[in-house]
């Protein structure tokens, strides 16, 4: 993997922060493709700390889910995102079906 060793960038504004986060997230996806899941998780965590929106943008552009095999637990944000998943064909009970035991 070419150029996956990143030196800590000096902060010189939002553009550098965003660019660094995107580079880290892209390196994480390459590490994942190569099967180095520990490195991928570390790089993605670094990207999310630098700029969560940039890391999310890279994942959306890749149009594939991340593979987590290092055993790292899901972050609170990932769990929250899963709990907000909408299932259009699924409906809750009608008000008449609700009771105190539901």
Secondary structure by P-SEA (a helix, b strand, c coil): cccccccccccccaaaaaaaaaaaaaaaaaaaaacaaaaaaaaaaaaaaacaaaaaaaaaaacbbbbbcccccccaaaaaaaaacccccccccccccccccc
